[in-house]
Amino acid sequence: VQLVESGGGSVQTGGSLRLSCTPSGYPFDDIGIGWLRQAPGKQREGVACMSMSDGHPYYADSVKGRFTISRDKEKRTVYLETDSLKPEDTAVYYCAVEIEPFSSWFVDWLSPGFPYEYDYLGQGTQVTVSS
């Protein structure tokens, strides 16, 4: 499986960015996609995830109401729309793939301190929010 990420950048507080993740090499419906972020000096944090088969989204409390995860099956692409960005959202954002995930994987992905099990990880894209 290969993952191609794009869409990061620099914005001011309140701005928006759309991140994209395009996995290839495995049936799209059989994977789960998770977005996690890593800020300097902080633990990794799972912010959103989705099953590609049913499209059910899951969000961390820190981003609920501001971030939206979605999928385009035709393009085999997953998006993370980040709105109302805050300086504390500054981080490298990674897209991860779990092959044939159990239902518990989606809940665990958003649990603080979860070791973030995944099969493949993208190269990461920087999101910088200035005040």
Beta strands, then each sheet from edge to edge (+ up, - down):
strand 1: 2-6
strand 2: 9-12
strand 3: 17-24
strand 4: 31-38
strand 5: 45-51
strand 6: 57-59
strand 7: 67-72
strand 8: 77-82
strand 9: 91-99
strand 10: 120-121
strand 11: 125-130
sheet 1: 1+ 3- 8+ 7-
sheet 2: 2+ 11+ 9- 4+ 5- 6+
sheet 3: 2+ 11+ 9- 10+
end
